[in-house]
């Protein structure tokens, strides 16, 4: 009797979503909308003074070999906000990492708030992510990234992880801000030299000609209990780093920072 060994092939999630806005009679109008697979983009408030766009992954999370692509193109003078519907989850990977790529272009004189909600890494997660923002002449942006290592309320701990995260903001092809984060098993074991007891960390980056003038506003809203933070401003950039043992307190701090830097309310999906 022959013994047949079958290899289990898991279904992978692939998706791509793209949107483009142009300025018509002083208001942003939709120029392009494309969606395929598990990646979607919702436009609940396009046409207002500052339209909001919500990207989402309908697969429910990221697993080994999944691939997502988001693209956003803002024409000259367009101001917009882009976020995600909820926190993205990266689950244990048994093979290649999940891949997420975001490509953004902001035309001359435009502005983008790129404010995704948190990324939650589960034990054994493997994620390769790239966020690239190209700014035109006189354009600016506010960029947020928040990572949570497991759900503390569920008693989850993360001992194994592989995160490669690149964030690049450029103007006329030249880097204005670049950050590459690599987090792995060895990194997690370095204790106080890296994250210490923190389970959640965030970066907020403002690129604007007057960014250095906003440092006082940032310091005025800092001070959430249990959150360690630092801020610096130089050469048309303001950078804030924050980390905490509890994701709830980190989110409260990040929300106050964003309100101070945006001079307005958070996207509506953040307030649900």
One Martini backbone bead per residue (centre of mass of N, CA, C, O) as a GRO file, in nm:
protein
  272
    1UNK     BB    1   0.094   0.038   0.025
    2UNK     BB    2   0.066   0.362  -0.042
    3UNK     BB    3   0.217   0.679   0.059
    4UNK     BB    4   0.064   0.995   0.071
    5UNK     BB    5   0.199   1.326   0.055
    6UNK     BB    6   0.049   1.626   0.152
    7UNK     BB    7   0.048   1.959   0.079
    8UNK     BB    8  -0.032   2.241   0.245
    9UNK     BB    9  -0.226   2.509   0.102
   10UNK     BB   10  -0.261   2.827   0.174
   11UNK     BB   11  -0.454   3.089   0.177
   12UNK     BB   12  -0.416   3.406   0.026
   13UNK     BB   13  -0.394   3.759   0.068
   14UNK     BB   14  -0.496   3.996  -0.184
   15UNK     BB   15  -0.440   4.361  -0.232
   16UNK     BB   16  -0.576   4.670  -0.394
   17UNK     BB   17  -0.564   5.033  -0.338
   18UNK     BB   18  -0.692   5.336  -0.508
   19UNK     BB   19  -0.650   5.702  -0.495
   20UNK     BB   20  -0.774   6.022  -0.640
   21UNK     BB   21  -0.718   6.381  -0.614
   22UNK     BB   22  -0.873   6.694  -0.709
   23UNK     BB   23  -0.895   7.034  -0.786
   24UNK     BB   24  -1.234   7.189  -0.789
   25UNK     BB   25  -1.334   7.483  -0.712
   26UNK     BB   26  -1.182   7.433  -0.418
   27UNK     BB   27  -1.239   7.115  -0.442
   28UNK     BB   28  -1.233   6.790  -0.377
   29UNK     BB   29  -1.198   6.534  -0.629
   30UNK     BB   30  -1.262   6.246  -0.784
   31UNK     BB   31  -1.036   6.059  -1.011
   32UNK     BB   32  -0.968   5.784  -0.845
   33UNK     BB   33  -1.081   5.425  -0.830
   34UNK     BB   34  -0.932   5.125  -0.684
   35UNK     BB   35  -1.028   4.769  -0.641
   36UNK     BB   36  -0.883   4.467  -0.489
   37UNK     BB   37  -0.970   4.233  -0.309
   38UNK     BB   38  -0.900   4.309   0.037
   39UNK     BB   39  -0.874   4.602  -0.067
   40UNK     BB   40  -0.994   4.918   0.061
   41UNK     BB   41  -1.177   5.236  -0.008
   42UNK     BB   42  -1.317   5.495   0.174
   43UNK     BB   43  -1.544   5.800   0.099
   44UNK     BB   44  -1.732   5.977   0.319
   45UNK     BB   45  -1.587   6.302   0.278
   46UNK     BB   46  -1.595   6.388  -0.005
   47UNK     BB   47  -1.596   6.754  -0.072
   48UNK     BB   48  -1.471   6.877   0.143
   49UNK     BB   49  -1.227   7.061   0.267
   50UNK     BB   50  -1.133   6.775   0.424
   51UNK     BB   51  -1.092   6.483   0.322
   52UNK     BB   52  -1.180   6.138   0.385
   53UNK     BB   53  -0.989   5.828   0.412
   54UNK     BB   54  -1.052   5.463   0.417
   55UNK     BB   55  -0.859   5.196   0.491
   56UNK     BB   56  -0.894   4.832   0.418
   57UNK     BB   57  -0.900   4.485   0.549
   58UNK     BB   58  -1.120   4.213   0.483
   59UNK     BB   59  -0.952   3.956   0.609
   60UNK     BB   60  -0.876   4.035   0.933
   61UNK     BB   61  -0.565   4.008   0.850
   62UNK     BB   62  -0.220   3.898   0.883
   63UNK     BB   63  -0.039   3.658   0.698
   64UNK     BB   64   0.140   3.444   0.551
   65UNK     BB   65   0.185   3.596   0.225
   66UNK     BB   66   0.052   3.848   0.238
   67UNK     BB   67  -0.085   4.123   0.018
   68UNK     BB   68  -0.060   4.483   0.032
   69UNK     BB   69  -0.195   4.780  -0.148
   70UNK     BB   70  -0.143   5.135  -0.128
   71UNK     BB   71  -0.283   5.430  -0.302
   72UNK     BB   72  -0.203   5.793  -0.323
   73UNK     BB   73  -0.335   6.090  -0.507
   74UNK     BB   74  -0.249   6.432  -0.481
   75UNK     BB   75  -0.314   6.715  -0.596
   76UNK     BB   76  -0.279   7.027  -0.629
   77UNK     BB   77  -0.390   7.164  -0.315
   78UNK     BB   78  -0.456   6.911  -0.165
   79UNK     BB   79  -0.647   6.820   0.127
   80UNK     BB   80  -0.596   6.531   0.348
   81UNK     BB   81  -0.727   6.224   0.498
   82UNK     BB   82  -0.571   5.918   0.620
   83UNK     BB   83  -0.692   5.591   0.714
   84UNK     BB   84  -0.817   5.335   0.928
   85UNK     BB   85  -1.075   5.148   1.047
   86UNK     BB   86  -0.858   4.977   1.208
   87UNK     BB   87  -0.675   4.761   1.347
   88UNK     BB   88  -0.397   4.588   1.260
   89UNK     BB   89  -0.327   4.231   1.209
   90UNK     BB   90  -0.049   4.017   1.301
   91UNK     BB   91   0.009   3.692   1.257
   92UNK     BB   92   0.120   3.399   1.264
   93UNK     BB   93   0.405   3.275   1.090
   94UNK     BB   94   0.519   2.994   0.872
   95UNK     BB   95   0.662   3.187   0.662
   96UNK     BB   96   0.636   3.430   0.493
   97UNK     BB   97   0.583   3.747   0.498
   98UNK     BB   98   0.398   4.003   0.526
   99UNK     BB   99   0.280   4.259   0.287
  100UNK     BB  100   0.310   4.627   0.302
  101UNK     BB  101   0.213   4.898   0.075
  102UNK     BB  102   0.270   5.260   0.064
  103UNK     BB  103   0.175   5.506  -0.186
  104UNK     BB  104   0.252   5.862  -0.193
  105UNK     BB  105   0.115   6.169  -0.342
  106UNK     BB  106   0.194   6.525  -0.308
  107UNK     BB  107   0.118   6.803  -0.427
  108UNK     BB  108   0.153   7.114  -0.473
  109UNK     BB  109   0.045   7.258  -0.173
  110UNK     BB  110  -0.020   7.014  -0.015
  111UNK     BB  111  -0.195   6.775   0.215
  112UNK     BB  112  -0.118   6.510   0.466
  113UNK     BB  113  -0.289   6.280   0.678
  114UNK     BB  114  -0.121   5.989   0.805
  115UNK     BB  115  -0.355   5.782   1.016
  116UNK     BB  116  -0.311   5.504   1.127
  117UNK     BB  117  -0.386   5.258   1.304
  118UNK     BB  118  -0.297   5.012   1.474
  119UNK     BB  119  -0.042   4.761   1.514
  120UNK     BB  120  -0.079   4.412   1.577
  121UNK     BB  121   0.145   4.185   1.732
  122UNK     BB  122   0.183   3.859   1.725
  123UNK     BB  123   0.302   3.574   1.800
  124UNK     BB  124   0.508   3.515   1.516
  125UNK     BB  125   0.520   3.755   1.352
  126UNK     BB  126   0.541   3.865   0.995
  127UNK     BB  127   0.657   4.193   0.877
  128UNK     BB  128   0.650   4.388   0.566
  129UNK     BB  129   0.693   4.746   0.556
  130UNK     BB  130   0.595   5.030   0.331
  131UNK     BB  131   0.635   5.395   0.347
  132UNK     BB  132   0.568   5.637   0.085
  133UNK     BB  133   0.636   5.996   0.057
  134UNK     BB  134   0.566   6.242  -0.193
  135UNK     BB  135   0.665   6.578  -0.219
  136UNK     BB  136   0.588   6.874  -0.317
  137UNK     BB  137   0.593   7.191  -0.356
  138UNK     BB  138   0.491   7.301  -0.040
  139UNK     BB  139   0.444   7.039   0.091
  140UNK     BB  140   0.280   6.828   0.347
  141UNK     BB  141   0.298   6.625   0.663
  142UNK     BB  142   0.135   6.366   0.868
  143UNK     BB  143   0.287   6.098   1.059
  144UNK     BB  144   0.180   5.766   1.163
  145UNK     BB  145   0.301   5.510   1.409
  146UNK     BB  146   0.167   5.202   1.560
  147UNK     BB  147   0.278   4.956   1.805
  148UNK     BB  148   0.162   4.628   1.923
  149UNK     BB  149   0.241   4.377   2.174
  150UNK     BB  150  -0.016   4.262   2.203
  151UNK     BB  151  -0.286   4.177   2.435
  152UNK     BB  152  -0.309   4.252   2.756
  153UNK     BB  153  -0.613   4.176   2.825
  154UNK     BB  154  -0.540   3.866   2.710
  155UNK     BB  155  -0.239   3.780   2.804
  156UNK     BB  156  -0.037   3.861   2.589
  157UNK     BB  157   0.272   3.756   2.440
  158UNK     BB  158   0.597   3.857   2.292
  159UNK     BB  159   0.887   3.659   2.164
  160UNK     BB  160   0.810   3.642   1.851
  161UNK     BB  161   0.952   3.845   1.582
  162UNK     BB  162   0.915   4.013   1.240
  163UNK     BB  163   1.009   4.350   1.176
  164UNK     BB  164   0.982   4.553   0.874
  165UNK     BB  165   1.011   4.920   0.876
  166UNK     BB  166   0.944   5.167   0.627
  167UNK     BB  167   0.999   5.529   0.633
  168UNK     BB  168   0.938   5.769   0.359
  169UNK     BB  169   1.029   6.112   0.301
  170UNK     BB  170   1.000   6.314   0.005
  171UNK     BB  171   1.167   6.566  -0.216
  172UNK     BB  172   1.245   6.550  -0.528
  173UNK     BB  173   1.384   6.257  -0.444
  174UNK     BB  174   1.459   6.362  -0.154
  175UNK     BB  175   1.524   6.302   0.158
  176UNK     BB  176   1.366   6.405   0.471
  177UNK     BB  177   1.261   6.117   0.586
  178UNK     BB  178   1.410   5.829   0.764
  179UNK     BB  179   1.287   5.494   0.868
  180UNK     BB  180   1.427   5.191   1.012
  181UNK     BB  181   1.265   4.902   1.138
  182UNK     BB  182   1.389   4.638   1.357
  183UNK     BB  183   1.214   4.344   1.482
  184UNK     BB  184   1.319   4.084   1.706
  185UNK     BB  185   1.400   3.848   1.923
  186UNK     BB  186   1.664   3.987   2.015
  187UNK     BB  187   1.549   4.265   2.070
  188UNK     BB  188   1.345   4.182   2.296
  189UNK     BB  189   1.602   4.081   2.487
  190UNK     BB  190   1.732   4.387   2.560
  191UNK     BB  191   1.538   4.563   2.700
  192UNK     BB  192   1.632   4.876   2.801
  193UNK     BB  193   1.782   4.925   2.519
  194UNK     BB  194   1.486   4.943   2.396
  195UNK     BB  195   1.176   4.884   2.557
  196UNK     BB  196   1.160   4.716   2.795
  197UNK     BB  197   0.822   4.720   2.920
  198UNK     BB  198   0.714   4.783   2.656
  199UNK     BB  199   0.413   4.727   2.427
  200UNK     BB  200   0.415   5.031   2.308
  201UNK     BB  201   0.463   5.232   2.001
  202UNK     BB  202   0.542   5.570   1.866
  203UNK     BB  203   0.524   5.781   1.564
  204UNK     BB  204   0.563   6.138   1.498
  205UNK     BB  205   0.547   6.325   1.182
  206UNK     BB  206   0.641   6.659   1.085
  207UNK     BB  207   0.613   6.826   0.760
  208UNK     BB  208   0.715   7.168   0.786
  209UNK     BB  209   0.812   7.493   0.784
  210UNK     BB  210   0.664   7.516   1.098
  211UNK     BB  211   0.741   7.278   1.290
  212UNK     BB  212   0.915   7.414   1.520
  213UNK     BB  213   0.662   7.581   1.639
  214UNK     BB  214   0.514   7.302   1.767
  215UNK     BB  215   0.665   7.209   2.023
  216UNK     BB  216   0.496   7.349   2.245
  217UNK     BB  217   0.227   7.196   2.187
  218UNK     BB  218   0.335   6.918   2.256
  219UNK     BB  219   0.426   6.974   2.553
  220UNK     BB  220   0.135   7.063   2.655
  221UNK     BB  221   0.005   6.747   2.601
  222UNK     BB  222   0.178   6.604   2.773
  223UNK     BB  223   0.153   6.339   3.042
  224UNK     BB  224   0.071   6.057   3.030
  225UNK     BB  225   0.037   5.800   3.215
  226UNK     BB  226   0.304   5.574   3.136
  227UNK     BB  227   0.446   5.777   2.929
  228UNK     BB  228   0.714   5.781   2.716
  229UNK     BB  229   0.889   6.076   2.587
  230UNK     BB  230   0.996   6.253   2.279
  231UNK     BB  231   1.117   6.570   2.129
  232UNK     BB  232   1.188   6.714   1.797
  233UNK     BB  233   1.322   7.009   1.610
  234UNK     BB  234   1.417   7.028   1.253
  235UNK     BB  235   1.436   7.117   0.936
  236UNK     BB  236   1.111   7.095   0.902
  237UNK     BB  237   1.084   6.905   1.168
  238UNK     BB  238   0.877   6.677   1.368
  239UNK     BB  239   0.956   6.450   1.644
  240UNK     BB  240   0.777   6.174   1.800
  241UNK     BB  241   0.825   5.968   2.089
  242UNK     BB  242   0.648   5.671   2.215
  243UNK     BB  243   0.595   5.476   2.526
  244UNK     BB  244   0.425   5.175   2.667
  245UNK     BB  245   0.273   4.925   2.862
  246UNK     BB  246   0.000   5.068   2.759
  247UNK     BB  247  -0.209   5.118   2.490
  248UNK     BB  248  -0.423   5.309   2.604
  249UNK     BB  249  -0.232   5.544   2.693
  250UNK     BB  250  -0.098   5.587   2.422
  251UNK     BB  251  -0.350   5.668   2.263
  252UNK     BB  252  -0.420   5.917   2.429
  253UNK     BB  253  -0.159   6.067   2.360
  254UNK     BB  254  -0.178   6.063   2.052
  255UNK     BB  255  -0.445   6.215   2.027
  256UNK     BB  256  -0.342   6.481   2.150
  257UNK     BB  257  -0.120   6.532   1.945
  258UNK     BB  258  -0.296   6.544   1.689
  259UNK     BB  259  -0.478   6.777   1.771
  260UNK     BB  260  -0.246   6.985   1.806
  261UNK     BB  261  -0.128   6.952   1.503
  262UNK     BB  262  -0.422   6.991   1.345
  263UNK     BB  263  -0.643   7.185   1.460
  264UNK     BB  264  -0.838   6.928   1.514
  265UNK     BB  265  -1.011   6.665   1.464
  266UNK     BB  266  -1.046   6.350   1.435
  267UNK     BB  267  -1.117   6.101   1.276
  268UNK     BB  268  -1.412   5.932   1.297
  269UNK     BB  269  -1.295   5.638   1.341
  270UNK     BB  270  -1.145   5.727   1.611
  271UNK     BB  271  -1.434   5.798   1.771
  272UNK     BB  272  -1.578   5.501   1.806
   0.00000   0.00000   0.00000
